[in-house]
Amino acid sequence: MATTENRRGHGRPPAFTAEQRRQLVAQYESGEYTYRDLQALHKVGLSTLYRAIHGTNASTLTEEKGHEQG
């Protein structure tokens, strides 16, 4: 049976490298591409694309919830 030490670093790799993400954000901010255009160009799902562009992760979701209540 594998221990957790043996499994570290494994799992699904990120859809975009840091450089690819910068390029993606630049393409989106240029206004020349829609979400659907970028989805087809990069061959990813819309939710993956949205997270990559807007940087949504657990910490930002927690912060957003705090703002809604306050």
Secondary structure, DSSP 8 states (H G I E B T S, - for coil): ---HHHHTT-S---SS-HHHHHHHHHHHHHTS--HHHHHHHHT--HHHHHHHHHT--HHHHHHHHHHHH-
